[in-house]
């Protein structure tokens, strides 16, 4: 249980193993397209038109709902999320390739022998958080509670903070965000 809770705590952060790309084809006169099954959060959506990729712009679902009379088709330029799908506008007038760049959810762990990137790449981080959570929540360990107060609100113990810092540095070297993220421990 605490392993799954530890994974849940960190799964929405960008890690080198959580970046994914997938493609899907639109269907003529169909506004909706399914998200990849392992989709967690989007980086970008691109549309391929005549061999060239162009970005799609994210808008609110209400915006598309308001402007879409259902009569206008063409090359989609905007999208919105709705019910595990994306809605494109204009409604595609032909088949287009949509490229999703996104953060992927890892395969859920259910059996003792199951593995995923969290148990491989992020093992030290997840182990440190789960172990500290057991000490704090189940063993009522006073020293563990005191350590949790000392390391601050983001971590349960110093080992977790250290594992996070190490893993984040390693992962950031491999990710393609081209952004600088402030980091404090």
N, C-alpha and C positions, 0 to 999 in steps of 0.2 A: 504494500500500500504506500509506504513512504517513498519507495523508488518511483512509483507513478506520480506521486505528488511532486517530487523533485523535478521530474521531467516536465510536468505541466508548468512548473514555475519558470522554466527557462525556454520552453518550446517556441515562444513567439519572438525570441531574439534571433538575430541573424548569426548563423554559424556556417562555415564553409560547406558542411555536409547537408545543409538544409536548402541550398539553392537548387532550383530545378527549372527546366524549360520543357514545354510541351506544345504541340500544335493541334489544331482542330480546324475542320473545314466548315464554313457556313453553308447553309442550304438556301437556295433562292426563295425569296418571299417569306423567310422565317427569321423573326427578330431575335429569338433566344438561342443560346448555345451553352452547353453544359460546361461547368468548370472541371478541371482535372480532379480525379477522386482524392488525391493527396494534397489538394490546394489548401494553404493556410492563410497566406496574405500575398497580395500582388506587388510586384516591382513595376512591371509594365506589360502592356498588351500592344502588339504590333499587328498591322494588317499588311499582307503582301499583295501588291497591285502591279501587274506587269513586271514581275521580278524584283521590284523595289519595296523595301519595308518602310512603312510610315507608322508613327505612333498613333494610337487611339487615345482620346482624351476622356478621362473619367468625369462623369457628371452624376448628379443625384437622379434616382429613379423617377422622382416626381417631375423633373425637367423633361425627360423623354416622354413620360406619360402625357404631359401637357401639350407638347408639340407634335406628337405622333398621331396623325389622323388615320393611319393605316393605309393611306393611298400613295404615299411617297416611298419609292425605292431608289437605291443608288449605292454608292460606295460608302460603307459605314465610316463615320469619323468620331463618334462618341460611344461610350458604353456606360452601363450602370449595373450594379449587383442587385440580384433579386432572387430569392428562393433557391440558392445554390446554383444559380446560372448567371450569365451576363446577358443583358439586353442590349442589342446594337441599334444604332440609329445613324443614318437612315436604314430601313430594312434592306438587307442585302438583295441586290438585283441579279446576282449570280453567285457562284461559289468563290469564296476567298479563303485564303489560309490565314488563320489567326495564330500568332505565336505568343504564348503565355510565358513570362519570366516571373517566377514566384518563389515564395518560401513554402517548402513542402512539410507536411506532417509526417512523422515517422510511423512505421508500422507499430501498432499497439502491442505491448508485451502482455501475455496472459499466462504462459507456461514458464516453468523454471528455466528451461533450456532456450527460451526465446532470446533473440538478440536484435538490436537495431543500431543505428549510429550513436544513440545515447549510451548504449552499453559498450560500444567500441571506442569511438572518438571522445565522447564526453564522460567516460566511466569514472574518472577521478572526481570530477565535479559532482556528479549525481550520487556517487558513493558517499562523499563528504557531507552533502546536504541530508541525505537519507539517514546516515548514521547520527548526525547531530539531532535530527528531528526525533529519532527514537530515544536518544538520551534525554531530550527536553520533554517530550510529550508522553512517553511511556514509563521511563525510569525515574522521572522527576529528579534528575541529576542537577543539584544546585550549582556545581562548577560549570556545567554546560550552559545553564541559564545565565550565569554571570558572564561567561564568554560571549554569548549571544548579545547581551547588552553592550559589551565592550566593542564588538566589531561593527555595530550599527544596524540599521533597519533592513539592509539588503541581503545580509548573510546570516546564517545561523552559527557559524564558527570560523575561526581563522583558517582552517584547512580548506574550507569551501571558498573563502575569499582568495586564497592563494591559487587554488585550482582554477577558479574563474579567470583570474588575471592571466595566468599562463595559457589557458585554453583560448582566451579571447585574443591574445597577441598572435598566437599561432593561426587561429582562424581568420583574423583580420588580414593577415598577409595573403591569404588565399581568396578572399572575397573580392568581387568586382564592383564595389559600391562607389569608388572614387570619392568617398566622403571621409571626413575626419570626425570621429565621435569622441567627445570628451569622456575621460575615464577617471574615476576616483575610487579608491578603496579606503 
